[in-house]
Amino acid sequence: MNTLRTAVDTYVAMRRGLGYKLRDLEKRLTNFAIFMEEHGATIITSKLAVEWATSLPGRQASWTLRLSDVRGFARYLSSIEPRTEVPPTGLLPGLSRANPYLYTETEITKLLEAALQLSPPNGLRRWTYYCLFGLLAVSGLRISEALMLRREDVDLEEGVLKVVNTKFGKSRLVPIHATTQQVLTDYASRRDSLLWPPRSPYFFVAEQGGRLLLQYVHRVFWKLSRQTGLRGSKDHTGPRIHDFRHRFAVETLLSWYRAEKNSYLLLPVLSTYVGHSNVRDTYWYLSACPALLGQAVRRLETRWGRQS
């Protein structure tokens, strides 16, 4: 086996041991190793790394990600092979994260009301999307986590969700409010009255009881968001499902500010609740929110006033 391919396997295995899944990174680095083979190269150079990263025409958005993958791999490899060049940062345009959208209470209400109008009128589909989008708005779950919930992961008596083996290989318990608990209980009762015995082990299911697939969830969300005015009739960009998660984080911190709680000490609690591996990621979710900035300024002014 090619030495670089062996090194890729070892590198990926090492990082997976730290809790990362890295399925896409493994594919990209394996592709890079094949590229190196085709060029008769066994030593990574910045020139070859950039050539591979930019080899997808019209895919500039992915070039920096691809080069970043090679950079991390090269850092690891340089401790074994000193001739390895680690591509410096700044060789390609940086990646930019999508600006988060902060849903208003009215927008979420309209979206959920529109979900209840989905066809068929006597089917389960409307209730599935009503409960799914509602849960995302009040729990901070990732959409992948919600879709992976199994029946046994949803404790309807205690009001606790068990999120198993999610991003970074972590699992966690997510307590939910009594009102959310009741909505999910009603959904489970309706689901089981229409679809028994169950066709799949998942809590949220498609109309005929099979697994609810992410691509179909996105299609329904886009349809409802256009219908409710969250995006134009022909828009291909706009508020995302993931923005429910951002709103949950912001609203949680705002409630702590307004209750005069020490949000700095509580932030790790929020980070754990939403399943972040590093509190730094939670800080990003809380950026670009005027209401939060206003609360921070108010606290600073109060503190300065006491010191003067």
Secondary structure, DSSP 8 states (H G I E B T S, - for coil): --HHHHHHHHHHHHHHTTT---HHHHHHHHHHHHHHHHTT--S--HHHHHHHHT-STT-HHHHHHHHHHHHHHHHHHHTT-TT-----TTSS------------HHHHHHHHHHHTT-S-TTSSHHHHHHHHHHHHHHH---HHHHHH-BGGGEETTTTEEEE-S-GGG--EEEE--HHHHHHHHHHHHHHHHHS-S-SSSBSSB-TTSSB--HHHHHHHHHHHHHHTTSS-TT-S-S--TTHHHHHHHHHHHHHHHHTT--HHHHHHHHHHHHT-SSHHHHHHHT-S-HHHHHHHHHHHHHHHHHH-
